[in-house]
Amino acid sequence: MAVSISAVVLLGIVAFVLIRGGSVRLWHALACAGFGFFLASTGAAPTINDAIGAVTGWISSI
């Protein structure tokens, strides 16, 4: 759970910086957030969670 909260905070900061910098429009960010919410309710969600867990485990072992 701590990893997912950290990932959400990190991605939120990145999105905020990109919106403030003008690289991403607010509507683009909202569309990506909506896509993420819909993707989380599909069968791909466990695979994505496992992949993120593997990557974070690999990074923490460095």
PDBQT receptor file of N, H, CA, C and O in Angstrom, charges set to zero:
ATOM      1  N   MET A   1       0.824  -1.199   0.000  1.00  0.00    +0.000 N 
ATOM      2  CA  MET A   1       0.000   0.000   0.000  1.00  0.00    +0.000 C 
ATOM      3  C   MET A   1       0.861   1.253   0.000  1.00  0.00    +0.000 C 
ATOM      4  O   MET A   1       0.522   2.237  -0.658  1.00  0.00    +0.000 OA
ATOM      5  N   ALA A   2       1.968   1.228   0.728  1.00  0.00    +0.000 N 
ATOM      6  H   ALA A   2       2.244   0.429   1.262  1.00  0.00    +0.000 HD
ATOM      7  CA  ALA A   2       2.835   2.402   0.783  1.00  0.00    +0.000 C 
ATOM      8  C   ALA A   2       3.434   2.710  -0.583  1.00  0.00    +0.000 C 
ATOM      9  O   ALA A   2       3.652   3.875  -0.916  1.00  0.00    +0.000 OA
ATOM     10  N   VAL A   3       3.701   1.673  -1.378  1.00  0.00    +0.000 N 
ATOM     11  H   VAL A   3       3.524   0.726  -1.107  1.00  0.00    +0.000 HD
ATOM     12  CA  VAL A   3       4.268   1.894  -2.701  1.00  0.00    +0.000 C 
ATOM     13  C   VAL A   3       3.248   2.578  -3.603  1.00  0.00    +0.000 C 
ATOM     14  O   VAL A   3       3.599   3.497  -4.343  1.00  0.00    +0.000 OA
ATOM     15  N   SER A   4       1.998   2.147  -3.554  1.00  0.00    +0.000 N 
ATOM     16  H   SER A   4       1.713   1.401  -2.953  1.00  0.00    +0.000 HD
ATOM     17  CA  SER A   4       0.996   2.750  -4.436  1.00  0.00    +0.000 C 
ATOM     18  C   SER A   4       0.712   4.199  -4.041  1.00  0.00    +0.000 C 
ATOM     19  O   SER A   4       0.475   5.039  -4.908  1.00  0.00    +0.000 OA
ATOM     20  N   ILE A   5       0.734   4.495  -2.760  1.00  0.00    +0.000 N 
ATOM     21  H   ILE A   5       0.927   3.813  -2.055  1.00  0.00    +0.000 HD
ATOM     22  CA  ILE A   5       0.526   5.878  -2.334  1.00  0.00    +0.000 C 
ATOM     23  C   ILE A   5       1.709   6.735  -2.784  1.00  0.00    +0.000 C 
ATOM     24  O   ILE A   5       1.521   7.865  -3.236  1.00  0.00    +0.000 OA
ATOM     25  N   SER A   6       2.905   6.210  -2.662  1.00  0.00    +0.000 N 
ATOM     26  H   SER A   6       3.057   5.293  -2.294  1.00  0.00    +0.000 HD
ATOM     27  CA  SER A   6       4.085   6.943  -3.117  1.00  0.00    +0.000 C 
ATOM     28  C   SER A   6       4.040   7.169  -4.618  1.00  0.00    +0.000 C 
ATOM     29  O   SER A   6       4.395   8.249  -5.089  1.00  0.00    +0.000 OA
ATOM     30  N   ALA A   7       3.608   6.167  -5.379  1.00  0.00    +0.000 N 
ATOM     31  H   ALA A   7       3.320   5.289  -4.996  1.00  0.00    +0.000 HD
ATOM     32  CA  ALA A   7       3.507   6.311  -6.827  1.00  0.00    +0.000 C 
ATOM     33  C   ALA A   7       2.458   7.351  -7.188  1.00  0.00    +0.000 C 
ATOM     34  O   ALA A   7       2.660   8.140  -8.111  1.00  0.00    +0.000 OA
ATOM     35  N   VAL A   8       1.350   7.362  -6.474  1.00  0.00    +0.000 N 
ATOM     36  H   VAL A   8       1.186   6.721  -5.724  1.00  0.00    +0.000 HD
ATOM     37  CA  VAL A   8       0.302   8.348  -6.740  1.00  0.00    +0.000 C 
ATOM     38  C   VAL A   8       0.812   9.751  -6.456  1.00  0.00    +0.000 C 
ATOM     39  O   VAL A   8       0.565  10.672  -7.235  1.00  0.00    +0.000 OA
ATOM     40  N   VAL A   9       1.513   9.917  -5.360  1.00  0.00    +0.000 N 
ATOM     41  H   VAL A   9       1.714   9.169  -4.727  1.00  0.00    +0.000 HD
ATOM     42  CA  VAL A   9       2.061  11.241  -5.024  1.00  0.00    +0.000 C 
ATOM     43  C   VAL A   9       3.083  11.669  -6.073  1.00  0.00    +0.000 C 
ATOM     44  O   VAL A   9       3.048  12.808  -6.539  1.00  0.00    +0.000 OA
ATOM     45  N   LEU A  10       3.990  10.771  -6.448  1.00  0.00    +0.000 N 
ATOM     46  H   LEU A  10       4.018   9.846  -6.070  1.00  0.00    +0.000 HD
ATOM     47  CA  LEU A  10       5.003  11.090  -7.446  1.00  0.00    +0.000 C 
ATOM     48  C   LEU A  10       4.369  11.456  -8.783  1.00  0.00    +0.000 C 
ATOM     49  O   LEU A  10       4.748  12.456  -9.392  1.00  0.00    +0.000 OA
ATOM     50  N   LEU A  11       3.416  10.663  -9.245  1.00  0.00    +0.000 N 
ATOM     51  H   LEU A  11       3.108   9.850  -8.751  1.00  0.00    +0.000 HD
ATOM     52  CA  LEU A  11       2.758  10.949 -10.524  1.00  0.00    +0.000 C 
ATOM     53  C   LEU A  11       1.922  12.220 -10.447  1.00  0.00    +0.000 C 
ATOM     54  O   LEU A  11       1.806  12.942 -11.437  1.00  0.00    +0.000 OA
ATOM     55  N   GLY A  12       1.345  12.501  -9.296  1.00  0.00    +0.000 N 
ATOM     56  H   GLY A  12       1.439  11.914  -8.492  1.00  0.00    +0.000 HD
ATOM     57  CA  GLY A  12       0.613  13.750  -9.118  1.00  0.00    +0.000 C 
ATOM     58  C   GLY A  12       1.521  14.960  -9.217  1.00  0.00    +0.000 C 
ATOM     59  O   GLY A  12       1.158  15.969  -9.822  1.00  0.00    +0.000 OA
ATOM     60  N   ILE A  13       2.697  14.860  -8.626  1.00  0.00    +0.000 N 
ATOM     61  H   ILE A  13       2.991  14.040  -8.135  1.00  0.00    +0.000 HD
ATOM     62  CA  ILE A  13       3.671  15.961  -8.704  1.00  0.00    +0.000 C 
ATOM     63  C   ILE A  13       4.129  16.159 -10.144  1.00  0.00    +0.000 C 
ATOM     64  O   ILE A  13       4.230  17.292 -10.616  1.00  0.00    +0.000 OA
ATOM     65  N   VAL A  14       4.408  15.060 -10.841  1.00  0.00    +0.000 N 
ATOM     66  H   VAL A  14       4.326  14.141 -10.457  1.00  0.00    +0.000 HD
ATOM     67  CA  VAL A  14       4.835  15.157 -12.235  1.00  0.00    +0.000 C 
ATOM     68  C   VAL A  14       3.739  15.802 -13.086  1.00  0.00    +0.000 C 
ATOM     69  O   VAL A  14       4.023  16.676 -13.905  1.00  0.00    +0.000 OA
ATOM     70  N   ALA A  15       2.495  15.376 -12.895  1.00  0.00    +0.000 N 
ATOM     71  H   ALA A  15       2.264  14.666 -12.230  1.00  0.00    +0.000 HD
ATOM     72  CA  ALA A  15       1.389  15.961 -13.655  1.00  0.00    +0.000 C 
ATOM     73  C   ALA A  15       1.240  17.449 -13.345  1.00  0.00    +0.000 C 
ATOM     74  O   ALA A  15       1.012  18.251 -14.251  1.00  0.00    +0.000 OA
ATOM     75  N   PHE A  16       1.368  17.820 -12.077  1.00  0.00    +0.000 N 
ATOM     76  H   PHE A  16       1.553  17.169 -11.341  1.00  0.00    +0.000 HD
ATOM     77  CA  PHE A  16       1.256  19.227 -11.689  1.00  0.00    +0.000 C 
ATOM     78  C   PHE A  16       2.340  20.070 -12.360  1.00  0.00    +0.000 C 
ATOM     79  O   PHE A  16       2.063  21.150 -12.881  1.00  0.00    +0.000 OA
ATOM     80  N   VAL A  17       3.577  19.564 -12.343  1.00  0.00    +0.000 N 
ATOM     81  H   VAL A  17       3.801  18.687 -11.920  1.00  0.00    +0.000 HD
ATOM     82  CA  VAL A  17       4.685  20.297 -12.953  1.00  0.00    +0.000 C 
ATOM     83  C   VAL A  17       4.480  20.428 -14.461  1.00  0.00    +0.000 C 
ATOM     84  O   VAL A  17       4.738  21.488 -15.031  1.00  0.00    +0.000 OA
ATOM     85  N   LEU A  18       4.022  19.365 -15.105  1.00  0.00    +0.000 N 
ATOM     86  H   LEU A  18       3.812  18.504 -14.641  1.00  0.00    +0.000 HD
ATOM     87  CA  LEU A  18       3.795  19.426 -16.549  1.00  0.00    +0.000 C 
ATOM     88  C   LEU A  18       2.664  20.382 -16.906  1.00  0.00    +0.000 C 
ATOM     89  O   LEU A  18       2.747  21.097 -17.904  1.00  0.00    +0.000 OA
ATOM     90  N   ILE A  19       1.613  20.399 -16.102  1.00  0.00    +0.000 N 
ATOM     91  H   ILE A  19       1.545  19.817 -15.291  1.00  0.00    +0.000 HD
ATOM     92  CA  ILE A  19       0.501  21.326 -16.364  1.00  0.00    +0.000 C 
ATOM     93  C   ILE A  19       0.973  22.758 -16.156  1.00  0.00    +0.000 C 
ATOM     94  O   ILE A  19       0.684  23.630 -16.975  1.00  0.00    +0.000 OA
ATOM     95  N   ARG A  20       1.700  23.009 -15.060  1.00  0.00    +0.000 N 
ATOM     96  H   ARG A  20       1.934  22.301 -14.395  1.00  0.00    +0.000 HD
ATOM     97  CA  ARG A  20       2.179  24.375 -14.784  1.00  0.00    +0.000 C 
ATOM     98  C   ARG A  20       3.189  24.835 -15.830  1.00  0.00    +0.000 C 
ATOM     99  O   ARG A  20       3.233  26.016 -16.173  1.00  0.00    +0.000 OA
ATOM    100  N   GLY A  21       3.995  23.912 -16.335  1.00  0.00    +0.000 N 
ATOM    101  H   GLY A  21       3.959  22.953 -16.057  1.00  0.00    +0.000 HD
ATOM    102  CA  GLY A  21       4.998  24.260 -17.330  1.00  0.00    +0.000 C 
ATOM    103  C   GLY A  21       4.434  24.444 -18.729  1.00  0.00    +0.000 C 
ATOM    104  O   GLY A  21       5.141  24.907 -19.623  1.00  0.00    +0.000 OA
ATOM    105  N   GLY A  22       3.186  24.093 -18.929  1.00  0.00    +0.000 N 
ATOM    106  H   GLY A  22       2.611  23.717 -18.202  1.00  0.00    +0.000 HD
ATOM    107  CA  GLY A  22       2.553  24.250 -20.229  1.00  0.00    +0.000 C 
ATOM    108  C   GLY A  22       2.778  23.086 -21.169  1.00  0.00    +0.000 C 
ATOM    109  O   GLY A  22       2.333  23.129 -22.316  1.00  0.00    +0.000 OA
ATOM    110  N   SER A  23       3.465  22.032 -20.708  1.00  0.00    +0.000 N 
ATOM    111  H   SER A  23       3.826  21.997 -19.776  1.00  0.00    +0.000 HD
ATOM    112  CA  SER A  23       3.704  20.877 -21.567  1.00  0.00    +0.000 C 
ATOM    113  C   SER A  23       2.443  20.057 -21.776  1.00  0.00    +0.000 C 
ATOM    114  O   SER A  23       2.257  19.450 -22.830  1.00  0.00    +0.000 OA
ATOM    115  N   VAL A  24       1.583  20.041 -20.778  1.00  0.00    +0.000 N 
ATOM    116  H   VAL A  24       1.734  20.535 -19.922  1.00  0.00    +0.000 HD
ATOM    117  CA  VAL A  24       0.348  19.270 -20.834  1.00  0.00    +0.000 C 
ATOM    118  C   VAL A  24      -0.805  20.190 -20.458  1.00  0.00    +0.000 C 
ATOM    119  O   VAL A  24      -0.737  20.915 -19.465  1.00  0.00    +0.000 OA
ATOM    120  N   ARG A  25      -1.827  20.156 -21.235  1.00  0.00    +0.000 N 
ATOM    121  H   ARG A  25      -1.881  19.567 -22.041  1.00  0.00    +0.000 HD
ATOM    122  CA  ARG A  25      -3.028  20.925 -20.927  1.00  0.00    +0.000 C 
ATOM    123  C   ARG A  25      -3.850  20.190 -19.875  1.00  0.00    +0.000 C 
ATOM    124  O   ARG A  25      -3.730  18.975 -19.722  1.00  0.00    +0.000 OA
ATOM    125  N   LEU A  26      -4.676  20.925 -19.161  1.00  0.00    +0.000 N 
ATOM    126  H   LEU A  26      -4.773  21.913 -19.285  1.00  0.00    +0.000 HD
ATOM    127  CA  LEU A  26      -5.506  20.332 -18.114  1.00  0.00    +0.000 C 
ATOM    128  C   LEU A  26      -6.409  19.244 -18.683  1.00  0.00    +0.000 C 
ATOM    129  O   LEU A  26      -6.592  18.205 -18.049  1.00  0.00    +0.000 OA
ATOM    130  N   TRP A  27      -6.967  19.462 -19.850  1.00  0.00    +0.000 N 
ATOM    131  H   TRP A  27      -6.818  20.306 -20.365  1.00  0.00    +0.000 HD
ATOM    132  CA  TRP A  27      -7.867  18.472 -20.446  1.00  0.00    +0.000 C 
ATOM    133  C   TRP A  27      -7.132  17.182 -20.776  1.00  0.00    +0.000 C 
ATOM    134  O   TRP A  27      -7.698  16.097 -20.648  1.00  0.00    +0.000 OA
ATOM    135  N   HIS A  28      -5.867  17.290 -21.202  1.00  0.00    +0.000 N 
ATOM    136  H   HIS A  28      -5.408  18.172 -21.305  1.00  0.00    +0.000 HD
ATOM    137  CA  HIS A  28      -5.084  16.095 -21.479  1.00  0.00    +0.000 C 
ATOM    138  C   HIS A  28      -4.829  15.311 -20.202  1.00  0.00    +0.000 C 
ATOM    139  O   HIS A  28      -4.916  14.083 -20.193  1.00  0.00    +0.000 OA
ATOM    140  N   ALA A  29      -4.517  16.014 -19.132  1.00  0.00    +0.000 N 
ATOM    141  H   ALA A  29      -4.446  17.011 -19.140  1.00  0.00    +0.000 HD
ATOM    142  CA  ALA A  29      -4.271  15.358 -17.847  1.00  0.00    +0.000 C 
ATOM    143  C   ALA A  29      -5.541  14.681 -17.332  1.00  0.00    +0.000 C 
ATOM    144  O   ALA A  29      -5.484  13.571 -16.802  1.00  0.00    +0.000 OA
ATOM    145  N   LEU A  30      -6.681  15.345 -17.485  1.00  0.00    +0.000 N 
ATOM    146  H   LEU A  30      -6.728  16.247 -17.915  1.00  0.00    +0.000 HD
ATOM    147  CA  LEU A  30      -7.949  14.746 -17.054  1.00  0.00    +0.000 C 
ATOM    148  C   LEU A  30      -8.291  13.510 -17.880  1.00  0.00    +0.000 C 
ATOM    149  O   LEU A  30      -8.814  12.531 -17.349  1.00  0.00    +0.000 OA
ATOM    150  N   ALA A  31      -8.001  13.554 -19.170  1.00  0.00    +0.000 N 
ATOM    151  H   ALA A  31      -7.576  14.350 -19.602  1.00  0.00    +0.000 HD
ATOM    152  CA  ALA A  31      -8.253  12.389 -20.024  1.00  0.00    +0.000 C 
ATOM    153  C   ALA A  31      -7.373  11.216 -19.607  1.00  0.00    +0.000 C 
ATOM    154  O   ALA A  31      -7.836  10.075 -19.578  1.00  0.00    +0.000 OA
ATOM    155  N   CYS A  32      -6.113  11.484 -19.285  1.00  0.00    +0.000 N 
ATOM    156  H   CYS A  32      -5.737  12.411 -19.308  1.00  0.00    +0.000 HD
ATOM    157  CA  CYS A  32      -5.211  10.423 -18.826  1.00  0.00    +0.000 C 
ATOM    158  C   CYS A  32      -5.655   9.859 -17.478  1.00  0.00    +0.000 C 
ATOM    159  O   CYS A  32      -5.583   8.652 -17.251  1.00  0.00    +0.000 OA
ATOM    160  N   ALA A  33      -6.110  10.731 -16.592  1.00  0.00    +0.000 N 
ATOM    161  H   ALA A  33      -6.168  11.712 -16.776  1.00  0.00    +0.000 HD
ATOM    162  CA  ALA A  33      -6.600  10.269 -15.284  1.00  0.00    +0.000 C 
ATOM    163  C   ALA A  33      -7.839   9.401 -15.462  1.00  0.00    +0.000 C 
ATOM    164  O   ALA A  33      -7.969   8.362 -14.814  1.00  0.00    +0.000 OA
ATOM    165  N   GLY A  34      -8.739   9.817 -16.328  1.00  0.00    +0.000 N 
ATOM    166  H   GLY A  34      -8.633  10.660 -16.854  1.00  0.00    +0.000 HD
ATOM    167  CA  GLY A  34      -9.931   9.008 -16.607  1.00  0.00    +0.000 C 
ATOM    168  C   GLY A  34      -9.570   7.658 -17.187  1.00  0.00    +0.000 C 
ATOM    169  O   GLY A  34     -10.148   6.639 -16.808  1.00  0.00    +0.000 OA
ATOM    170  N   PHE A  35      -8.614   7.643 -18.105  1.00  0.00    +0.000 N 
ATOM    171  H   PHE A  35      -8.144   8.471 -18.412  1.00  0.00    +0.000 HD
ATOM    172  CA  PHE A  35      -8.150   6.383 -18.678  1.00  0.00    +0.000 C 
ATOM    173  C   PHE A  35      -7.587   5.478 -17.585  1.00  0.00    +0.000 C 
ATOM    174  O   PHE A  35      -7.835   4.272 -17.586  1.00  0.00    +0.000 OA
ATOM    175  N   GLY A  36      -6.832   6.057 -16.657  1.00  0.00    +0.000 N 
ATOM    176  H   GLY A  36      -6.631   7.037 -16.656  1.00  0.00    +0.000 HD
ATOM    177  CA  GLY A  36      -6.268   5.263 -15.566  1.00  0.00    +0.000 C 
ATOM    178  C   GLY A  36      -7.346   4.649 -14.680  1.00  0.00    +0.000 C 
ATOM    179  O   GLY A  36      -7.233   3.495 -14.267  1.00  0.00    +0.000 OA
ATOM    180  N   PHE A  37      -8.392   5.422 -14.390  1.00  0.00    +0.000 N 
ATOM    181  H   PHE A  37      -8.484   6.360 -14.725  1.00  0.00    +0.000 HD
ATOM    182  CA  PHE A  37      -9.473   4.886 -13.568  1.00  0.00    +0.000 C 
ATOM    183  C   PHE A  37     -10.204   3.757 -14.284  1.00  0.00    +0.000 C 
ATOM    184  O   PHE A  37     -10.543   2.750 -13.663  1.00  0.00    +0.000 OA
ATOM    185  N   PHE A  38     -10.450   3.911 -15.577  1.00  0.00    +0.000 N 
ATOM    186  H   PHE A  38     -10.175   4.729 -16.082  1.00  0.00    +0.000 HD
ATOM    187  CA  PHE A  38     -11.111   2.841 -16.316  1.00  0.00    +0.000 C 
ATOM    188  C   PHE A  38     -10.206   1.627 -16.475  1.00  0.00    +0.000 C 
ATOM    189  O   PHE A  38     -10.679   0.491 -16.418  1.00  0.00    +0.000 OA
ATOM    190  N   LEU A  39      -8.913   1.853 -16.673  1.00  0.00    +0.000 N 
ATOM    191  H   LEU A  39      -8.529   2.775 -16.720  1.00  0.00    +0.000 HD
ATOM    192  CA  LEU A  39      -7.966   0.750 -16.796  1.00  0.00    +0.000 C 
ATOM    193  C   LEU A  39      -7.872  -0.039 -15.499  1.00  0.00    +0.000 C 
ATOM    194  O   LEU A  39      -7.689  -1.256 -15.523  1.00  0.00    +0.000 OA
ATOM    195  N   ALA A  40      -7.997   0.643 -14.370  1.00  0.00    +0.000 N 
ATOM    196  H   ALA A  40      -8.147   1.632 -14.351  1.00  0.00    +0.000 HD
ATOM    197  CA  ALA A  40      -7.914  -0.029 -13.068  1.00  0.00    +0.000 C 
ATOM    198  C   ALA A  40      -9.057  -1.004 -12.850  1.00  0.00    +0.000 C 
ATOM    199  O   ALA A  40      -8.937  -1.918 -12.034  1.00  0.00    +0.000 OA
ATOM    200  N   SER A  41     -10.155  -0.831 -13.556  1.00  0.00    +0.000 N 
ATOM    201  H   SER A  41     -10.253  -0.089 -14.219  1.00  0.00    +0.000 HD
ATOM    202  CA  SER A  41     -11.298  -1.728 -13.369  1.00  0.00    +0.000 C 
ATOM    203  C   SER A  41     -11.312  -2.865 -14.385  1.00  0.00    +0.000 C 
ATOM    204  O   SER A  41     -12.269  -3.638 -14.416  1.00  0.00    +0.000 OA
ATOM    205  N   THR A  42     -10.279  -2.989 -15.217  1.00  0.00    +0.000 N 
ATOM    206  H   THR A  42      -9.501  -2.361 -15.192  1.00  0.00    +0.000 HD
ATOM    207  CA  THR A  42     -10.223  -4.064 -16.202  1.00  0.00    +0.000 C 
ATOM    208  C   THR A  42      -9.413  -5.233 -15.666  1.00  0.00    +0.000 C 
ATOM    209  O   THR A  42      -8.886  -5.185 -14.555  1.00  0.00    +0.000 OA
ATOM    210  N   GLY A  43      -9.324  -6.272 -16.464  1.00  0.00    +0.000 N 
ATOM    211  H   GLY A  43      -9.753  -6.310 -17.367  1.00  0.00    +0.000 HD
ATOM    212  CA  GLY A  43      -8.535  -7.443 -16.099  1.00  0.00    +0.000 C 
ATOM    213  C   GLY A  43      -7.042  -7.194 -16.152  1.00  0.00    +0.000 C 
ATOM    214  O   GLY A  43      -6.264  -8.016 -15.665  1.00  0.00    +0.000 OA
ATOM    215  N   ALA A  44      -6.620  -6.071 -16.735  1.00  0.00    +0.000 N 
ATOM    216  H   ALA A  44      -7.252  -5.404 -17.130  1.00  0.00    +0.000 HD
ATOM    217  CA  ALA A  44      -5.192  -5.764 -16.834  1.00  0.00    +0.000 C 
ATOM    218  C   ALA A  44      -4.634  -5.204 -15.529  1.00  0.00    +0.000 C 
ATOM    219  O   ALA A  44      -3.415  -5.141 -15.364  1.00  0.00    +0.000 OA
ATOM    220  N   ALA A  45      -5.487  -4.799 -14.607  1.00  0.00    +0.000 N 
ATOM    221  H   ALA A  45      -6.477  -4.850 -14.740  1.00  0.00    +0.000 HD
ATOM    222  CA  ALA A  45      -5.034  -4.160 -13.364  1.00  0.00    +0.000 C 
ATOM    223  C   ALA A  45      -4.085  -5.049 -12.544  1.00  0.00    +0.000 C 
ATOM    224  O   ALA A  45      -3.054  -4.549 -12.094  1.00  0.00    +0.000 OA
ATOM    225  N   PRO A  46      -4.379  -6.335 -12.331  1.00  0.00    +0.000 N 
ATOM    226  CA  PRO A  46      -3.442  -7.156 -11.553  1.00  0.00    +0.000 C 
ATOM    227  C   PRO A  46      -2.070  -7.283 -12.223  1.00  0.00    +0.000 C 
ATOM    228  O   PRO A  46      -1.045  -7.285 -11.541  1.00  0.00    +0.000 OA
ATOM    229  N   THR A  47      -2.049  -7.387 -13.534  1.00  0.00    +0.000 N 
ATOM    230  H   THR A  47      -2.882  -7.385 -14.088  1.00  0.00    +0.000 HD
ATOM    231  CA  THR A  47      -0.787  -7.488 -14.257  1.00  0.00    +0.000 C 
ATOM    232  C   THR A  47       0.029  -6.207 -14.113  1.00  0.00    +0.000 C 
ATOM    233  O   THR A  47       1.244  -6.254 -13.918  1.00  0.00    +0.000 OA
ATOM    234  N   ILE A  48      -0.643  -5.074 -14.210  1.00  0.00    +0.000 N 
ATOM    235  H   ILE A  48      -1.629  -5.037 -14.368  1.00  0.00    +0.000 HD
ATOM    236  CA  ILE A  48       0.032  -3.783 -14.062  1.00  0.00    +0.000 C 
ATOM    237  C   ILE A  48       0.569  -3.635 -12.648  1.00  0.00    +0.000 C 
ATOM    238  O   ILE A  48       1.700  -3.187 -12.460  1.00  0.00    +0.000 OA
ATOM    239  N   ASN A  49      -0.229  -4.005 -11.650  1.00  0.00    +0.000 N 
ATOM    240  H   ASN A  49      -1.148  -4.368 -11.803  1.00  0.00    +0.000 HD
ATOM    241  CA  ASN A  49       0.223  -3.935 -10.251  1.00  0.00    +0.000 C 
ATOM    242  C   ASN A  49       1.428  -4.842 -10.012  1.00  0.00    +0.000 C 
ATOM    243  O   ASN A  49       2.365  -4.461  -9.311  1.00  0.00    +0.000 OA
ATOM    244  N   ASP A  50       1.404  -6.049 -10.598  1.00  0.00    +0.000 N 
ATOM    245  H   ASP A  50       0.643  -6.359 -11.168  1.00  0.00    +0.000 HD
ATOM    246  CA  ASP A  50       2.539  -6.963 -10.452  1.00  0.00    +0.000 C 
ATOM    247  C   ASP A  50       3.792  -6.395 -11.107  1.00  0.00    +0.000 C 
ATOM    248  O   ASP A  50       4.886  -6.513 -10.555  1.00  0.00    +0.000 OA
ATOM    249  N   ALA A  51       3.643  -5.780 -12.275  1.00  0.00    +0.000 N 
ATOM    250  H   ALA A  51       2.754  -5.684 -12.723  1.00  0.00    +0.000 HD
ATOM    251  CA  ALA A  51       4.785  -5.202 -12.977  1.00  0.00    +0.000 C 
ATOM    252  C   ALA A  51       5.373  -4.038 -12.181  1.00  0.00    +0.000 C 
ATOM    253  O   ALA A  51       6.592  -3.916 -12.061  1.00  0.00    +0.000 OA
ATOM    254  N   ILE A  52       4.504  -3.188 -11.642  1.00  0.00    +0.000 N 
ATOM    255  H   ILE A  52       3.514  -3.288 -11.740  1.00  0.00    +0.000 HD
ATOM    256  CA  ILE A  52       4.990  -2.062 -10.836  1.00  0.00    +0.000 C 
ATOM    257  C   ILE A  52       5.681  -2.573  -9.574  1.00  0.00    +0.000 C 
ATOM    258  O   ILE A  52       6.710  -2.036  -9.165  1.00  0.00    +0.000 OA
ATOM    259  N   GLY A  53       5.117  -3.608  -8.961  1.00  0.00    +0.000 N 
ATOM    260  H   GLY A  53       4.281  -4.044  -9.294  1.00  0.00    +0.000 HD
ATOM    261  CA  GLY A  53       5.756  -4.203  -7.781  1.00  0.00    +0.000 C 
ATOM    262  C   GLY A  53       7.118  -4.794  -8.104  1.00  0.00    +0.000 C 
ATOM    263  O   GLY A  53       8.047  -4.676  -7.305  1.00  0.00    +0.000 OA
ATOM    264  N   ALA A  54       7.251  -5.427  -9.261  1.00  0.00    +0.000 N 
ATOM    265  H   ALA A  54       6.497  -5.523  -9.910  1.00  0.00    +0.000 HD
ATOM    266  CA  ALA A  54       8.538  -5.993  -9.663  1.00  0.00    +0.000 C 
ATOM    267  C   ALA A  54       9.567  -4.901  -9.905  1.00  0.00    +0.000 C 
ATOM    268  O   ALA A  54      10.725  -5.028  -9.509  1.00  0.00    +0.000 OA
ATOM    269  N   VAL A  55       9.138  -3.829 -10.559  1.00  0.00    +0.000 N 
ATOM    270  H   VAL A  55       8.196  -3.726 -10.881  1.00  0.00    +0.000 HD
ATOM    271  CA  VAL A  55      10.074  -2.726 -10.835  1.00  0.00    +0.000 C 
ATOM    272  C   VAL A  55      10.507  -2.044  -9.544  1.00  0.00    +0.000 C 
ATOM    273  O   VAL A  55      11.690  -1.750  -9.370  1.00  0.00    +0.000 OA
ATOM    274  N   THR A  56       9.576  -1.793  -8.644  1.00  0.00    +0.000 N 
ATOM    275  H   THR A  56       8.616  -2.032  -8.785  1.00  0.00    +0.000 HD
ATOM    276  CA  THR A  56       9.946  -1.145  -7.379  1.00  0.00    +0.000 C 
ATOM    277  C   THR A  56      10.811  -2.071  -6.524  1.00  0.00    +0.000 C 
ATOM    278  O   THR A  56      11.708  -1.605  -5.822  1.00  0.00    +0.000 OA
ATOM    279  N   GLY A  57      10.550  -3.367  -6.579  1.00  0.00    +0.000 N 
ATOM    280  H   GLY A  57       9.821  -3.746  -7.150  1.00  0.00    +0.000 HD
ATOM    281  CA  GLY A  57      11.405  -4.320  -5.868  1.00  0.00    +0.000 C 
ATOM    282  C   GLY A  57      12.813  -4.347  -6.438  1.00  0.00    +0.000 C 
ATOM    283  O   GLY A  57      13.795  -4.438  -5.700  1.00  0.00    +0.000 OA
ATOM    284  N   TRP A  58      12.899  -4.266  -7.767  1.00  0.00    +0.000 N 
ATOM    285  H   TRP A  58      12.102  -4.193  -8.366  1.00  0.00    +0.000 HD
ATOM    286  CA  TRP A  58      14.192  -4.243  -8.420  1.00  0.00    +0.000 C 
ATOM    287  C   TRP A  58      14.960  -2.965  -8.071  1.00  0.00    +0.000 C 
ATOM    288  O   TRP A  58      16.162  -3.007  -7.809  1.00  0.00    +0.000 OA
ATOM    289  N   ILE A  59      14.256  -1.833  -8.070  1.00  0.00    +0.000 N 
ATOM    290  H   ILE A  59      13.279  -1.799  -8.283  1.00  0.00    +0.000 HD
ATOM    291  CA  ILE A  59      14.899  -0.564  -7.748  1.00  0.00    +0.000 C 
ATOM    292  C   ILE A  59      15.376  -0.544  -6.293  1.00  0.00    +0.000 C 
ATOM    293  O   ILE A  59      16.458  -0.037  -6.000  1.00  0.00    +0.000 OA
ATOM    294  N   SER A  60      14.565  -1.097  -5.383  1.00  0.00    +0.000 N 
ATOM    295  H   SER A  60      13.685  -1.509  -5.622  1.00  0.00    +0.000 HD
ATOM    296  CA  SER A  60      14.961  -1.088  -3.969  1.00  0.00    +0.000 C 
ATOM    297  C   SER A  60      16.141  -2.015  -3.688  1.00  0.00    +0.000 C 
ATOM    298  O   SER A  60      16.826  -1.849  -2.678  1.00  0.00    +0.000 OA
ATOM    299  N   SER A  61      16.388  -2.985  -4.564  1.00  0.00    +0.000 N 
ATOM    300  H   SER A  61      15.832  -3.120  -5.384  1.00  0.00    +0.000 HD
ATOM    301  CA  SER A  61      17.500  -3.896  -4.349  1.00  0.00    +0.000 C 
ATOM    302  C   SER A  61      18.822  -3.334  -4.852  1.00  0.00    +0.000 C 
ATOM    303  O   SER A  61      19.880  -3.910  -4.600  1.00  0.00    +0.000 OA
ATOM    304  N   ILE A  62      18.766  -2.219  -5.559  1.00  0.00    +0.000 N 
ATOM    305  H   ILE A  62      17.906  -1.751  -5.764  1.00  0.00    +0.000 HD
ATOM    306  CA  ILE A  62      20.003  -1.610  -6.094  1.00  0.00    +0.000 C 
ATOM    307  C   ILE A  62      20.767  -0.911  -4.995  1.00  0.00    +0.000 C 
ATOM    308  O   ILE A  62      21.829  -0.342  -5.247  1.00  0.00    +0.000 OA
TER     309      ILE A  62
